[in-house]
């Protein structure tokens, strides 16, 4: 590279050329559940949310958003809330 940021002719020739067939592999895959009905059909969504959040508690220890989500799921899973709902 020259001092002005441009490639010299030998450097330009040594860089690989883009393969036009490679772009065909990067097409977005068809969504088999566009409305999210499979996701809503989960038998225990709070348990699934708890499993998703578990690794985040060790990976993003300093993230307040993660801990708020963990608290939200934990309080919703709590059996003590069912006592207040029955009245």
C-alpha positions as CSV (number, residue, x, y, z in Angstrom):
1,X,0.0,0.0,0.0
2,X,1.3,3.4,-0.8
3,X,1.4,6.4,1.5
4,X,-1.9,7.7,0.1
5,X,-3.7,4.5,0.9
6,X,-4.0,3.0,-2.6
7,X,-2.9,-0.4,-3.6
8,X,0.0,-0.9,-6.0
9,X,-0.6,-3.0,-9.1
10,X,1.3,-6.0,-7.7
11,X,-0.8,-5.9,-4.5
12,X,-4.0,-5.5,-6.4
13,X,-3.2,-8.6,-8.5
14,X,-2.3,-10.7,-5.4
15,X,-5.7,-10.2,-3.7
16,X,-8.3,-12.9,-4.5
17,X,-11.0,-12.1,-6.9
18,X,-14.6,-12.3,-5.8
19,X,-16.4,-15.4,-6.8
20,X,-19.8,-14.6,-8.4
21,X,-21.2,-18.0,-7.3
22,X,-20.3,-17.3,-3.7
23,X,-23.1,-14.7,-3.5
24,X,-25.7,-17.4,-4.2
25,X,-24.7,-19.2,-1.0
26,X,-25.4,-16.1,1.1
27,X,-29.1,-15.9,0.2
28,X,-31.4,-15.7,3.3
29,X,-33.0,-19.0,4.2
30,X,-36.7,-19.4,4.1
31,X,-38.4,-18.9,7.4
32,X,-40.5,-22.0,8.1
33,X,-42.4,-20.2,10.9
34,X,-43.0,-16.6,9.8
35,X,-45.8,-16.0,12.3
36,X,-44.0,-17.5,15.3
37,X,-46.6,-20.1,16.0
38,X,-44.1,-22.7,16.9
39,X,-42.4,-20.4,19.3
40,X,-45.8,-19.6,20.9
41,X,-46.6,-23.3,21.2
42,X,-43.9,-23.9,23.8
43,X,-45.3,-25.8,26.8
44,X,-43.3,-23.8,29.4
45,X,-42.0,-20.4,28.0
46,X,-40.7,-19.3,31.3
47,X,-38.5,-22.4,31.7
48,X,-37.2,-21.8,28.2
49,X,-36.5,-18.2,29.0
50,X,-34.7,-19.2,32.1
51,X,-32.5,-21.6,30.1
52,X,-31.7,-18.9,27.5
53,X,-30.7,-16.4,30.2
54,X,-28.6,-18.8,32.3
55,X,-25.4,-18.5,30.0
56,X,-25.9,-14.7,29.9
57,X,-25.5,-14.4,33.7
58,X,-21.9,-15.6,33.3
59,X,-21.1,-14.0,30.0
60,X,-22.6,-10.5,30.6
61,X,-22.0,-10.1,34.4
62,X,-21.9,-6.3,34.2
63,X,-25.0,-5.9,32.0
64,X,-28.0,-4.5,34.0
65,X,-30.4,-5.5,31.2
66,X,-29.5,-9.2,31.7
67,X,-30.1,-9.1,35.4
68,X,-33.4,-7.3,35.0
69,X,-34.5,-10.0,32.6
70,X,-33.3,-12.7,35.0
71,X,-35.2,-11.1,37.8
72,X,-38.3,-10.7,35.6
73,X,-38.3,-14.4,34.6
74,X,-37.6,-15.5,38.2
75,X,-40.4,-13.5,39.7
76,X,-42.8,-14.8,37.1
77,X,-41.8,-18.4,37.8
78,X,-42.2,-17.9,41.5
79,X,-44.9,-20.1,43.1
80,X,-45.7,-17.3,45.5
81,X,-47.4,-15.3,42.8
82,X,-50.1,-17.9,42.4
83,X,-51.2,-17.3,46.0
84,X,-52.0,-13.7,45.1
85,X,-53.7,-14.6,41.8
86,X,-56.2,-17.0,43.5
87,X,-58.0,-14.2,45.4
